[in-house]
Amino acid sequence: MICSKTWYKEENWGKSAIRVDADIQGDFNIAVCDQCGECMGMCSSMALRKAPNGVVLLDKKSCVGCLMCVGECLREFMFYHDDLPTPIKCTACGLCVEHCPSGALSIAEVGRFQYSIVEV
């Protein structure tokens, strides 16, 4: 909830860039952008760019809301909400890690200068 509260000023699971689901056995799984950058090639407005630390950032002012990037994300880490004009994606800000009550999340290097939220 800290994600949606920070970025969209409301507690709304549908607006959180990190999603946590329980499977049939009761194990929790996270779905969060791994910063692979595949979405960047689909952006006709050049609103997606990779920061020096490897995190893919969305410039919401440049985004035209075509959602081609969402369609390109095969793992569905980038998605949209009907209330918002631009897609939602994780920026690896780390707030979910700081506020995780069980300490189950961490920011990990998944490649050279590429960081993502991962389960501990």
PAKENU-880789 format. One record per atom (N, C-alpha, C): residue number from 0; z, x, y; residue in one letter. Coordinates in steps of 0.1 Angstrom, whole numbers, plus 5000, padded with zeros to 4 digits. Each point is the difference from the previous one (the first is absolute). Layout:
residues N
DRENNU   resi      w      u      v   resn
DRENNU    NUM      Z      X      Y      A
...
This chain:
residues 120
DRENNU   resi      w      u      v   resn
DRENNU      0   5000   5008   4988      M
DRENNU      0   5000   4992   5012      M
DRENNU      0   5000   5009   5013      M
DRENNU      1   5005   5012   4999      I
DRENNU      1   5001   5008   5011      I
DRENNU      1   4986   5003   5006      I
DRENNU      2   4990   5001   4991      C
DRENNU      2   4986   5003   5004      C
DRENNU      2   4995   4989   5009      C
DRENNU      3   5001   4987   4995      S
DRENNU      3   4994   4989   5008      S
DRENNU      3   5009   4998   5013      S
DRENNU      4   5013   5002   4999      K
DRENNU      4   5008   4999   5012      K
DRENNU      4   4997   5010   5010      K
DRENNU      5   4997   5012   4996      T
DRENNU      5   4997   5011   5010      T
DRENNU      5   4987   4998   5006      T
DRENNU      6   4990   4998   4992      W
DRENNU      6   4986   5000   5005      W
DRENNU      6   4995   4986   5006      W
DRENNU      7   5006   4989   4994      Y
DRENNU      7   4996   4987   5004      Y
DRENNU      7   5011   4991   5006      Y
DRENNU      8   5012   5006   5001      K
DRENNU      8   5011   4993   5007      K
DRENNU      8   5004   4987   4993      K
DRENNU      9   4998   5000   4986      E
DRENNU      9   5005   4989   4992      E
DRENNU      9   5002   5004   4986      E
DRENNU     10   5009   4994   4993      E
DRENNU     10   5002   5002   4986      E
DRENNU     10   4991   4991   4992      E
DRENNU     11   4989   5006   4995      N
DRENNU     11   4990   4993   4993      N
DRENNU     11   4994   5009   4990      N
DRENNU     12   5003   4997   4987      W
DRENNU     12   4995   5008   4989      W
DRENNU     12   4985   5002   5001      W
DRENNU     13   4992   4990   5004      G
DRENNU     13   4986   5001   5001      G
DRENNU     13   4995   5010   5010      G
DRENNU     14   5008   5004   5009      K
DRENNU     14   4996   5010   5010      K
DRENNU     14   5007   5014   4998      K
DRENNU     15   5004   5002   4988      S
DRENNU     15   5006   5013   4997      S
DRENNU     15   4989   5009   4994      S
DRENNU     16   4999   5012   5004      A
DRENNU     16   4990   5009   4995      A
DRENNU     16   5004   5006   4986      A
DRENNU     17   5012   4998   4997      I
DRENNU     17   5005   5004   4986      I
DRENNU     17   5004   4987   4993      I
DRENNU     18   4995   4999   4988      R
DRENNU     18   5003   4988   4992      R
DRENNU     18   5008   5004   4987      R
DRENNU     19   5010   4993   4997      V
DRENNU     19   5008   5003   4988      V
DRENNU     19   5000   4988   4991      V
DRENNU     20   4996   5002   4988      D
DRENNU     20   4999   4989   4991      D
DRENNU     20   5007   5003   4987      D
DRENNU     21   5005   4990   4993      A
DRENNU     21   5007   5002   4987      A
DRENNU     21   4990   4996   4989      A
DRENNU     22   4999   5007   4990      D
DRENNU     22   4992   4996   4988      D
DRENNU     22   5008   4992   4991      D
DRENNU     23   4994   4996   4989      I
DRENNU     23   5006   4991   4990      I
DRENNU     23   5013   5006   4994      I
DRENNU     24   5001   5013   4999      Q
DRENNU     24   5011   5007   4995      Q
DRENNU     24   5011   5002   5010      Q
DRENNU     25   4998   4996   5012      G
DRENNU     25   5009   5002   5011      G
DRENNU     25   5000   5013   5007      G
DRENNU     26   4990   5008   4997      D
DRENNU     26   4998   5013   5006      D
DRENNU     26   4993   4998   5014      D
DRENNU     27   5004   5007   5010      F
DRENNU     27   4994   4999   5013      F
DRENNU     27   4988   5010   5002      F
DRENNU     28   4990   4995   5006      N
DRENNU     28   4988   5008   5003      N
DRENNU     28   4997   4999   5015      N
DRENNU     29   4996   5011   5006      I
DRENNU     29   4996   5000   5014      I
DRENNU     29   4985   5001   5001      I
DRENNU     30   4995   4994   5010      A
DRENNU     30   4986   5001   5004      A
DRENNU     30   4999   5004   5014      A
DRENNU     31   4996   5012   5003      V
DRENNU     31   4999   5005   5014      V
DRENNU     31   4989   5010   5001      V
DRENNU     32   4994   5001   5011      C
DRENNU     32   4988   5008   5003      C
DRENNU     32   5003   5015   4996      C
DRENNU     33   4991   5006   4992      D
DRENNU     33   5002   5014   4996      D
DRENNU     33   4992   5009   5010      D
DRENNU     34   4995   4995   5011      Q
DRENNU     34   4993   5008   5010      Q
DRENNU     34   4988   5007   4995      Q
DRENNU     35   4993   4994   4990      C
DRENNU     35   4988   5007   4994      C
DRENNU     35   4988   5001   5010      C
DRENNU     36   5000   4991   5010      G
DRENNU     36   4989   5000   5010      G
DRENNU     36   4987   4994   4996      G
DRENNU     37   4999   4994   4989      E
DRENNU     37   4988   4993   4996      E
DRENNU     37   4995   4989   5009      E
DRENNU     38   5010   4994   5007      C
DRENNU     38   4997   4989   5009      C
DRENNU     38   4993   5005   5013      C
DRENNU     39   5002   5013   5003      M
DRENNU     39   4994   5005   5013      M
DRENNU     39   4985   4999   5000      M
DRENNU     40   4993   5002   4989      G
DRENNU     40   4986   5000   5000      G
DRENNU     40   4994   4986   5002      G
DRENNU     41   5008   4990   4998      M
DRENNU     41   4994   4986   5002      M
DRENNU     41   5002   4995   5014      M
DRENNU     42   5008   5007   5009      C
DRENNU     42   5003   4995   5013      C
DRENNU     42   4989   5003   5010      C
DRENNU     43   4993   4989   5003      S
DRENNU     43   4988   5001   5010      S
DRENNU     43   5005   5003   5014      S
DRENNU     44   5012   4997   5003      S
DRENNU     44   5006   5002   5014      S
DRENNU     44   5007   5013   5001      S
DRENNU     45   5001   5008   4989      M
DRENNU     45   5007   5013   5000      M
DRENNU     45   5015   4998   5004      M
DRENNU     46   5006   4989   4996      A
DRENNU     46   5014   4997   5003      A
DRENNU     46   5009   5007   4991      A
DRENNU     47   4995   5005   4989      L
DRENNU     47   5009   5007   4990      L
DRENNU     47   4997   5015   5001      L
DRENNU     48   5011   5008   5001      R
DRENNU     48   4999   5015   5000      R
DRENNU     48   5012   5006   4993      R
DRENNU     49   4998   5012   4996      K
DRENNU     49   5010   5007   4993      K
DRENNU     49   5008   5009   5009      K
DRENNU     50   5013   4998   5001      A
DRENNU     50   5008   5009   5009      A
DRENNU     50   5001   5014   4994      A
DRENNU     51   5004   5010   5008      P
DRENNU     51   5002   5013   4994      P
DRENNU     51   5009   5001   4988      P
DRENNU     52   5010   4991   4999      N
DRENNU     52   5009   5000   4988      N
DRENNU     52   4994   4992   4988      N
DRENNU     53   4987   4996   5001      G
DRENNU     53   4994   4993   4989      G
DRENNU     53   5001   4985   4999      G
DRENNU     54   5008   4994   5009      V
DRENNU     54   5002   4986   5000      V
DRENNU     54   4988   4993   5007      V
DRENNU     55   4995   4990   4994      V
DRENNU     55   4989   4992   5005      V
DRENNU     55   5005   4990   5010      V
DRENNU     56   4996   5001   5012      L
DRENNU     56   5005   4991   5011      L
DRENNU     56   4989   4990   5004      L
DRENNU     57   5004   4988   5004      L
DRENNU     57   4991   4990   5005      L
DRENNU     57   5003   4998   5015      L
DRENNU     58   4989   5002   5008      D
DRENNU     58   5001   4997   5014      D
DRENNU     58   4997   4985   5002      D
DRENNU     59   5010   4993   5002      K
DRENNU     59   4999   4985   5001      K
DRENNU     59   4991   4996   5012      K
DRENNU     60   5000   5008   5010      K
DRENNU     60   4992   4997   5012      K
DRENNU     60   4985   5001   4997      K
DRENNU     61   4996   5010   4991      S
DRENNU     61   4986   5002   4997      S
DRENNU     61   4995   4991   4988      S
DRENNU     62   5010   4995   4992      C
DRENNU     62   4996   4992   4989      C
DRENNU     62   4994   4987   5004      C
DRENNU     63   4989   4996   4994      V
DRENNU     63   4993   4988   5003      V
DRENNU     63   5004   4988   4990      V
DRENNU     64   5008   5004   4990      G
DRENNU     64   5005   4989   4991      G
DRENNU     64   4990   4996   4989      G
DRENNU     65   4990   5009   4997      C
DRENNU     65   4990   4996   4990      C
DRENNU     65   5006   5000   4986      C
DRENNU     66   5010   5007   4997      L
DRENNU     66   5007   5001   4987      L
DRENNU     66   4992   5007   4990      L
DRENNU     67   4990   5008   5004      M
DRENNU     67   4992   5008   4990      M
DRENNU     67   5009   5010   4993      M
DRENNU     68   5010   5005   5008      C
DRENNU     68   5009   5010   4994      C
DRENNU     68   5009   4994   4989      C
DRENNU     69   5004   4987   5002      V
DRENNU     69   5008   4993   4990      V
DRENNU     69   4992   4999   4988      V
DRENNU     70   4987   4996   5001      G
DRENNU     70   4992   4999   4988      G
DRENNU     70   4997   5013   4993      G
DRENNU     71   5001   5011   5007      E
DRENNU     71   4997   5013   4994      E
DRENNU     71   5013   5005   4993      E
DRENNU     72   5011   4995   5003      C
DRENNU     72   5013   5005   4994      C
DRENNU     72   5001   4993   4986      C
DRENNU     73   4996   5007   4990      L
DRENNU     73   5000   4995   4986      L
DRENNU     73   5014   4997   4995      L
DRENNU     74   5010   5008   5005      R
DRENNU     74   5013   4998   4995      R
DRENNU     74   5008   4989   5008      R
DRENNU     75   4993   4994   5010      E
DRENNU     75   5005   4990   5009      E
DRENNU     75   5013   5004   5007      E
DRENNU     76   5000   5013   5004      F
DRENNU     76   5011   5005   5009      F
DRENNU     76   4998   4996   5014      F
DRENNU     77   4988   4998   5004      M
DRENNU     77   4997   4995   5013      M
DRENNU     77   4996   4985   4999      M
DRENNU     78   5006   4992   5008      F
DRENNU     78   4998   4986   4999      F
DRENNU     78   5001   4993   5013      F
DRENNU     79   4999   4987   5001      Y
DRENNU     79   5001   4993   5012      Y
DRENNU     79   5009   4988   4999      Y
DRENNU     80   5004   4995   5011      H
DRENNU     80   5008   4988   5001      H
DRENNU     80   4993   4991   5010      H
DRENNU     81   5000   4987   4997      D
DRENNU     81   4992   4990   5008      D
DRENNU     81   5005   5000   5015      D
DRENNU     82   5012   5004   5002      D
DRENNU     82   5006   4999   5014      D
DRENNU     82   4995   5012   5009      D
DRENNU     83   4995   5010   4993      L
DRENNU     83   4997   5013   5007      L
DRENNU     83   4985   5003   5002      L
DRENNU     84   4996   5005   5011      P
DRENNU     84   4986   5003   5002      P
DRENNU     84   4995   5013   4993      P
DRENNU     85   5009   5009   4996      T
DRENNU     85   4996   5012   4994      T
DRENNU     85   5008   5002   4986      T
DRENNU     86   4994   5008   4991      P
DRENNU     86   5007   5002   4987      P
DRENNU     86   5013   5007   5001      P
DRENNU     87   5008   4999   4989      I
DRENNU     87   5013   5007   4999      I
DRENNU     87   4998   5012   4991      I
DRENNU     88   5006   5011   5004      K
DRENNU     88   5000   5012   4991      K
DRENNU     88   5012   5008   5003      K
DRENNU     89   5005   5007   4991      C
DRENNU     89   5012   5009   5001      C
DRENNU     89   4996   5012   5008      C
DRENNU     90   5009   5004   5009      T
DRENNU     90   4998   5012   5008      T
DRENNU     90   5010   5011   4996      T
DRENNU     91   5006   4998   4989      A
DRENNU     91   5010   5010   4995      A
DRENNU     91   5011   5003   5011      A
DRENNU     92   5004   4990   5007      C
DRENNU     92   5010   5002   5011      C
DRENNU     92   5014   5004   4994      C
DRENNU     93   5002   4995   4988      G
DRENNU     93   5013   5004   4993      G
DRENNU     93   5011   4990   5002      G
DRENNU     94   4998   4990   5008      L
DRENNU     94   5011   4990   5002      L
DRENNU     94   5005   4993   4988      L
DRENNU     95   4991   4997   4991      C
DRENNU     95   5003   4994   4987      C
DRENNU     95   5009   5010   4992      C
DRENNU     96   4997   5013   5000      V
DRENNU     96   5008   5010   4993      V
DRENNU     96   5014   5000   5006      V
DRENNU     97   5001   5000   5013      E
DRENNU     97   5013   5001   5007      E
DRENNU     97   5009   4988   4997      E
DRENNU     98   4993   4988   4999      H
DRENNU     98   5008   4988   4998      H
DRENNU     98   5001   4994   4986      H
DRENNU     99   4994   5008   4990      C
DRENNU     99   5001   4995   4986      C
DRENNU     99   5014   5001   4996      C
DRENNU    100   5007   4989   4996      P
DRENNU    100   5014   5000   4997      P
DRENNU    100   5003   5007   4987      P
DRENNU    101   4990   5002   4991      S
DRENNU    101   5003   5007   4987      S
DRENNU    101   4995   5014   5000      S
DRENNU    102   4993   5004   5011      G
DRENNU    102   4995   5014   5001      G
DRENNU    102   4988   5002   4990      G
DRENNU    103   4993   4990   4997      A
DRENNU    103   4989   5000   4990      A
DRENNU    103   4987   5005   5005      A
DRENNU    104   4999   5002   5014      L
DRENNU    104   4987   5004   5006      L
DRENNU    104   5001   5013   5006      L
DRENNU    105   4989   5007   5001      S
DRENNU    105   5000   5013   5006      S
DRENNU    105   4986   5002   5006      S
DRENNU    106   4998   5009   5009      I
DRENNU    106   4987   5004   5005      I
DRENNU    106   4997   5013   4993      I
DRENNU    107   4989   5000   4993      A
DRENNU    107   4996   5012   4992      A
DRENNU    107   4986   5005   5004      A
DRENNU    108   4998   5013   4999      E
DRENNU    108   4987   5005   5002      E
DRENNU    108   4992   4997   4987      E
DRENNU    109   4989   4994   5002      V
DRENNU    109   4991   4996   4989      V
DRENNU    109   4987   5008   5000      V
DRENNU    110   4999   5009   5009      G
DRENNU    110   4989   5009   5001      G
DRENNU    110   5002   5009   5013      G
DRENNU    111   4992   5010   5002      R
DRENNU    111   5002   5008   5011      R
DRENNU    111   5000   4992   5013      R
DRENNU    112   5011   5000   5007      F
DRENNU    112   5002   4992   5013      F
DRENNU    112   4997   4985   4998      F
DRENNU    113   5004   4995   4988      Q
DRENNU    113   4998   4986   4998      Q
DRENNU    113   5013   4994   4994      Q
DRENNU    114   5005   4990   5007      Y
DRENNU    114   5013   4995   4997      Y
DRENNU    114   5000   4985   4997      Y
DRENNU    115   5008   4996   4991      S
DRENNU    115   5001   4986   4997      S
DRENNU    115   5014   4996   4996      S
DRENNU    116   5003   4987   5000      I
DRENNU    116   5013   4995   4996      I
DRENNU    116   4999   4999   4985      I
DRENNU    117   5010   5005   4993      V
DRENNU    117   5000   5000   4985      V
DRENNU    117   5014   4996   4995      V
DRENNU    118   5000   4995   4987      E
DRENNU    118   5013   4997   4994      E
DRENNU    118   5006   5013   4995      E
DRENNU    119   5013   5001   5002      V
DRENNU    119   5007   5012   4996      V
DRENNU    119   5002   5000   4985      V
